[in-house]
């Protein structure tokens, strides 16, 4: 990535995730917060889908709680597009009809979201591209996505010993982040001794598609030929593991498999030795910064220091690799998950072996 951008340094030990009520899938609800006085502003949060657990479990409640803390006279109206571009376009129109001053938009299709941005801006609203880049947005917040892919690729190279053949499962072609993850992964893998046996760009990031595609590859390649799997996120990693174990591969003999999002199930698989790693993106930092920027814009205040990313004022955050060796020092230390969350009955022995205890 040639564009230079501002790097916001994340101190993981400082992250504390508070409890928040989970929203129903596809919800569209408004709430008021508490804290400093606002001006009766309306902020719309539009997230792309609910099959990835982070959006409903973390992004939404963290964003809403921070707005409430900063502005006691700001309303948050929430929408989830359920991976439907047309539905998200209607949701932007609905937010504008409710006089939204700021649109925080995580698009289903970043490349196709320019029309929504222009509609919002023409209506007088400012647009924050959240987690996925949108050309023409007023601001952009995300993690360094090529670095995410490169970290995944480097971890896979190390775990495989830089030898053998791998499968690659990338994200949805409509997701601009997926292209960046893929580019970063290829940067590492293409310079290594690994051979890509087969590669798949997965529509909708579907774990079911990942499982079916991996099963199809097992009809082409013997499981012993697959020395590793690049899965762009944890949902796909779960699908890969289901396919391999369904084909008779012993869970203790699975090849190294990557992931992303630090989903609870993935952390448990990592502790159990079924998944090699995941990428932890401290969502609290991203969601709360988005809330801070949205409130500042709604109140006509300065948003603070930014730097250009492809023509948009941006805040970019650093991802973190999580393996069995540092679960306690990352997601547990940050209170993203508790030991009790991870170490359920099925994982008690694995947790004990990993030194995880409450």
N, C-alpha and C positions, 0 to 999 in steps of 0.2 A: 504494500500500500504506500504510494508515494506521497500522499497528502499528509502534511504535518498537522498534529492536533494536540490539544491540551490534555495532559494525563492527570486525572485526579487520583492521588495516592490513597489507597484504602488501607486502614489499619484494622485487621480482622478482629483483634482483641477488643476493639471498641464497639463492636456491633452487638446490639441486644435486640432480639425480636420479641415484641410483646404479643400477648394473646390477642387475637381478633376473631370476630365471628366470620365464618365462611359464608360467602354470598351464594345464592342459588345460581346455577348455570343460566346464562342469558338474562340475568337480572337487570332491571333498569330502575334503580332506586335513588332517592335523594336523601342526603342527611346533612345536618348542621354540626359544626364542631364547636370546640371551646378554646379560649386563649385570648390573644390580642384581637382587638376589634377590627373588622373588615369594613366593607362598604356595600353589603348586600350583593356580593359578586357570586356568579355561578361558574363553576369549573366542571367540565365534562371529562370523564375518563372513559376511553374506549379501548378495550382489550380484544385481541383477535380470536381467541379460542379457549376452550376449557379442558381439552384432552391432556394438555400439559398442566400438571398440578400447580405449578408456581403461580399462575395468574390469579386464580380464585383464592388460593391458600395464603399467598404472601403479597403480591403486588397490590391488589385491591385494598385489603385491610390496612396495609402499611401506609399507602398513599392517603387513604381517607383519614387515618388517625393523625397523620402529620398535618394535613390541612386543618383539621379540627383544632390541633394544638396551636397553629399559627394564626388562625382567623376564626373568630367566633361568629362572624356574620357572613361566612362563605358557605354556599351549598355545593355539594358534589353530586352530580348525576352520573350514573354508571351504566355502561352498556357492554355486553359481550357478543361478538359477531358470530361465534360458533363456526369459524373458518368460512364464512360466507361473505364475499366481497359486496354483493348487492345489498345484503342486510346491513353491512357496516356503512355503506353510503346512506341508506335510509336513517341509520342511527345518528350520523353526523347532522343530517337535516333535522331530525328530532331534537338534538341538542341545541341547534341554532334557533329552533322554534321556541325553545325554553330560555332564550336569551343568554346562552353560554358566552362568557367573556373570554374564556380560554378553553381550547380543545387539546387534551392530552391524548394523542392518537398512536396506538400500536397497531399498524395496519396489517390486514390479512395479506395484502400484496403491496409491498412498498413501492414497487415500480409503477403500479397503477393507481397510487393514492394521490397523485398530483391534483386531480380534479377535486377531491374532497378538501385538500388544503386551500385551493383557490376559492372554492365556495365559502369556506369558513372565513378566509381573509376578506373576501368581498363583503361579507356580512359584518365585518368589524371585529372578528375574533382573532386572537393570536393562536398559533398552532405549535405545540411541542411534539416532535416526533419522538416517541418513547420506545426505546429498545431496538427499533428497526428504522433505518434511515429513510427519509422522504425528501426528495429534492424540492426545494422551495419552502420548506417549513421554516418557521421563525427560529426554532431551537431544536437541538437533537441531543438525547441522552442515551448512552449505551455503553457496553463493554467493548474492549478492543477485540473485535471478532476474528480477525486474521490470527491474532495471537492465541485465541482460544483454539482454533484449528491446528496451529503449529504445535501448541502444547500437547494436544491430543496425539498428533502424529509422532512427536518426540517420545511421548510416554509409550506408545505402541512399539516404536523401534527398540526402545530399551527393554521392554518386557519380552519381546520376541527374540532378543539377541541379534537383531538386524538381519534375520535370515528367514527365508521361506515365502509362502504366498499368503496374501490377505484378501479379505472381502472389504469393500468400502460401501457404507450406507450413509449417504448425505441427506440433507434436509430438503424441504419443499422448494422446487424451482421458483415459486412465486415469492419466497421469503428472501429478501436481500441479504440478511444475515447468513443464510445457508450458503450462499455463494462465497461469502468471506470465510466461513469456517472451512469450506471445501478448498479454497485457495491456500489457506494457511496449512491445512493438513497435507496437501500435495507438495507444498514447498519443502516440508520435512521428508515425507515418504519418497518422493521422486528422487531425492538425493541420497537415499539409503539403499541398502541391499535387498529391500523387500520388493516382491513382485505383486502387483495388483491383479488378482485372478479375475475379478468381476466387480463392477461398480454400479450403484443404483442411486438415482435422485428420487427420493420418496415423497410423493404427493401427500400433503397434509401432515407430514411427520408421523404417519400412522404406525404404531407398534404392530398392528395386524398385518399391514403390508410388509413390514420388516421381517416378521416371522415367515410369511408366505414366500417372500423372495429368497430368504436364507434357505428355506426348505427346497426351493427350486435349484439352488446352487449345489445342495447336497446330492442332487441327482446328477450333477455334472462333475463334481469333485468329491473324492473321498474325504471324509472328515479329517483324516490324518494329513492331508495336503494343506489344510487351512491352519496356518500357524498363528493367525491373529485376525481380529475384526475391528475395523474402524467404524464405530457407530457414532453418529454426530450428536446424539442426545441419549438420555437415559431410557426414554420410552422405547426407542429402537433397540437399545442394548437388551432390554427385557424381552423383546420379540426375538432377537437373535438367540438368546439363551434358551427360550422356549423351543425354538426350532432345533437347536443342537441337542438338547436333552431329550426332546421328543424323538430324535433320530437315534437315540441310544448312547449319546456321549455322556460319560459319567460327570456329574457336576464338579467333582474334584479334579477332572482332567480337561476342563474347558480351556480353549486358547485364550490369550489375553484379549479383552474386549474393552473398548473405551466408552465414554459417556459424557454427558453434560447436563447441568441443572441441579446436581446434588439432590435429586429426589430421594425421599426416605427409603423407598424400595431399593434404590441403587446403592445407598450407603450400607444397607443391610447386606446386599450382594457382595459389596466390596469387603466388608468385614468377614463374610463367609468364604471369600476367595473365589467367587463366581464372576466377578467383574473387576477388571484391573484398576480402573480409576474413573473419576468423574471430574468435571470442571465445576467448581463452586463459584458462582457469581453472587457476591453479597447483595441480594436484592434490596435489603433495607437501605443501603446507601443509594441505590438507583431510584427506588420509589420515593424516598424522603427528599432527595434532591429535586426530583420532578415536582413534588408537592411544593417545595420552597420556591422554585422558579414559577410555578403556576400562580401561587399566591402573590408573589412579587409583581408579576405581570398584571394580575387582576387589580392590584392596588396601585398600579402605576409606579412601582419602585424598581430600582436597579437590580439585576439578577446576579451581579458579581462577574468575576473574570471568566471569560471564555476564549476559545481560539477556534479558528476556522477548520471545519471538516467539510470538504466539497462544497464550499460556499455557504455553509450553515454554522452559526455560532453553536458550539458544542461543549459537552462535558463527557469525557470518556474515562471509564473506570477499569481497574486491573482485575483479571480473573485469577483464580487460585486452583492449582491441581490438588485433588484429594485422593489419597491412597489409603490402604489399611494402616500404614505407619503414622499418618497424621490426622486421622478422623478426630481424635480427642483434641488436637491443637487447632482445628479449624471449625467445623460445623458444631461441635460440642462446646468448645471454648466460646464461640460467638452466640451460644444459646439459640442457634438455628434449629437444632434438635437437642433433646436431652438424651442421656444414656438410656433412660427408661423408654423413650420413643424407639430407639434403635434396638435395644436388647430385649426384645420380646421373647417369649418362651422358645420359639423356633430358632432364635439366634443366641441363646444364652451361652452355649458352649463356645461358639465362635467369638463372642464378645469377651468371654473369660480368657480365651487364648490370645486375643488382641490386647488384653490389658484394660478393657473398658469396664469400669465399675462406677456405681453411683456413690 
